[in-house]
Amino acid sequence: MHGQPAWTASRGWMLVIIIKSAFVSHDLSLAPFDDIQEYIYIVPPMMSNSLRGMGKPLSLNAITERETVWVEPVTSDISLGSELRGWYHKHGDWRLVENEYGHRFYLDVYGVKWLAFEAVV
């Protein structure tokens, strides 16, 4: 496992350093194996990466009252979430929201595939 990535909820991503029986963080600090008293993952658990939207997600009614909303996809795929999150505009009769790249989210899957917020962190 030497040199392999590991993830914890409190520390995020670290690398395994077997020679020192420790993990090394992005700031190069060492955390001995014995000091980690939580689950350690080689893949972060689903939905462990927080949403960037501010406050509670908007209700479906609140979404239809706005021209633009901040969209957070519901996914455990960090890359996909980063690519699809952002400002979306209402499209047509509010069956869907669309961003400037043509990515679309439909209202009938709201709360399952995406959430909307009025502001971002």
MIMAR-833843 format. One line per field, with one value per residue (C-alpha): residue number from 1; residue in one letter; chain; z, y, x. Coordinates in Angstrom, 2 decimals, always signed. Example, Ala and Ser with C-alpha at 12.3 -4.5 7.8 and 13.67 -1.06 7.14 Angstrom:
<pts>
k <- 1:2
r <- A:S
c <- A:A
up <- +7.80:+7.14
north <- -4.50:-1.06
east <- +12.30:+13.67
</pts>
This chain:
<pts>
k <- 1:2:3:4:5:6:7:8:9:10:11:12:13:14:15:16:17:18:19:20:21:22:23:24:25:26:27:28:29:30:31:32:33:34:35:36:37:38:39:40:41:42:43:44:45:46:47:48:49:50:51:52:53:54:55:56:57:58:59:60:61:62:63:64:65:66:67:68:69:70:71:72:73:74:75:76:77:78:79:80:81:82:83:84:85:86:87:88:89:90:91:92:93:94:95:96:97:98:99:100:101:102:103:104:105:106:107:108:109:110:111:112:113:114:115:116:117:118:119:120:121
r <- M:H:G:Q:P:A:W:T:A:S:R:G:W:M:L:V:I:I:I:K:S:A:F:V:S:H:D:L:S:L:A:P:F:D:D:I:Q:E:Y:I:Y:I:V:P:P:M:M:S:N:S:L:R:G:M:G:K:P:L:S:L:N:A:I:T:E:R:E:T:V:W:V:E:P:V:T:S:D:I:S:L:G:S:E:L:R:G:W:Y:H:K:H:G:D:W:R:L:V:E:N:E:Y:G:H:R:F:Y:L:D:V:Y:G:V:K:W:L:A:F:E:A:V:V
c <- A:A:A:A:A:A:A:A:A:A:A:A:A:A:A:A:A:A:A:A:A:A:A:A:A:A:A:A:A:A:A:A:A:A:A:A:A:A:A:A:A:A:A:A:A:A:A:A:A:A:A:A:A:A:A:A:A:A:A:A:A:A:A:A:A:A:A:A:A:A:A:A:A:A:A:A:A:A:A:A:A:A:A:A:A:A:A:A:A:A:A:A:A:A:A:A:A:A:A:A:A:A:A:A:A:A:A:A:A:A:A:A:A:A:A:A:A:A:A:A:A
up <- +0.00:+0.13:-1.84:-2.25:-1.56:+1.50:+2.55:+5.93:+6.69:+8.93:+6.91:+3.31:+0.98:+2.27:+1.02:+2.83:+3.92:+5.10:+6.08:+8.75:+9.57:+8.80:+6.33:+4.73:+4.08:+1.26:+3.60:+4.12:+7.77:+9.03:+10.85:+12.47:+11.76:+15.49:+15.55:+12.99:+15.00:+12.17:+9.05:+6.32:+2.71:-0.58:-2.23:-0.35:+0.66:-1.51:-0.94:+1.43:-0.61:+0.43:-1.84:-2.55:-2.50:+0.40:+2.81:+2.28:-1.26:-2.92:-3.15:-6.58:-6.35:-5.42:-8.43:-10.87:-9.50:-10.50:-13.81:-12.63:-9.97:-8.73:-9.51:-7.56:-9.18:-6.82:-7.53:-5.78:-8.84:-7.90:-11.48:-12.83:-9.99:-10.62:-14.34:-14.02:-11.03:-11.71:-12.73:-14.81:-16.49:-16.90:-20.26:-22.05:-19.92:-16.91:-17.75:-17.33:-16.49:-18.84:-18.58:-21.28:-22.27:-23.00:-19.88:-18.78:-15.65:-15.80:-13.07:-12.84:-11.37:-8.94:-5.58:-7.15:-9.74:-8.79:-6.17:-6.65:-4.46:-4.81:-3.74:-3.51:-0.86
north <- +0.00:+2.33:+5.49:+4.68:+7.33:+7.01:+9.16:+10.07:+12.36:+14.67:+14.87:+14.25:+12.63:+11.42:+9.08:+5.92:+5.98:+2.41:+3.10:+5.58:+3.80:+7.04:+9.00:+12.19:+15.05:+17.62:+20.03:+17.30:+16.75:+13.16:+11.41:+8.12:+5.17:+4.93:+8.55:+7.90:+6.81:+6.80:+4.80:+4.94:+4.51:+3.99:+5.54:+8.20:+7.09:+8.19:+11.83:+12.50:+15.53:+18.43:+20.45:+24.02:+25.41:+27.72:+26.90:+24.39:+23.25:+25.15:+23.59:+22.75:+25.71:+28.08:+26.92:+27.76:+31.33:+32.04:+32.65:+31.27:+28.69:+27.15:+23.41:+20.70:+17.25:+14.35:+12.10:+10.43:+11.10:+14.16:+14.94:+14.69:+16.83:+19.51:+19.51:+19.77:+22.12:+25.76:+28.35:+27.04:+29.02:+28.05:+26.57:+26.99:+26.15:+25.12:+21.43:+21.70:+23.90:+24.28:+25.85:+27.60:+24.31:+22.60:+20.41:+19.85:+18.71:+17.90:+18.90:+15.39:+14.09:+16.99:+15.76:+12.50:+13.69:+17.34:+20.02:+23.77:+26.67:+30.44:+31.12:+29.37:+29.21
east <- +0.00:+3.04:+2.30:-1.41:-4.08:-6.32:-9.29:-10.79:-13.72:-11.69:-8.47:-9.51:-6.96:-3.57:-0.87:+0.23:+3.89:+4.59:+8.22:+7.06:+3.76:+1.96:-0.10:+1.20:-1.26:-1.21:+0.68:+3.35:+2.40:+2.55:-0.28:+0.78:-1.51:-2.36:-3.59:-6.32:-9.37:-11.92:-12.70:-10.07:-11.16:-9.38:-12.46:-14.48:-17.98:-20.89:-21.94:-19.01:-18.00:-20.16:-22.39:-21.33:-24.85:-25.65:-28.48:-31.23:-32.02:-34.86:-38.29:-39.65:-42.05:-39.21:-37.20:-39.97:-40.13:-36.52:-34.82:-31.45:-30.48:-27.23:-27.33:-25.52:-25.67:-26.36:-23.38:-20.46:-18.29:-16.19:-15.17:-18.70:-20.06:-17.44:-18.17:-21.96:-22.38:-22.99:-25.56:-28.46:-31.24:-34.86:-35.60:-38.90:-41.93:-39.76:-39.57:-35.82:-32.84:-29.87:-26.41:-24.38:-22.73:-26.04:-26.11:-29.69:-31.50:-35.21:-37.68:-39.15:-35.85:-35.30:-33.99:-32.82:-30.29:-29.88:-30.56:-30.90:-29.81:-30.08:-26.47:-23.11:-20.40
</pts>
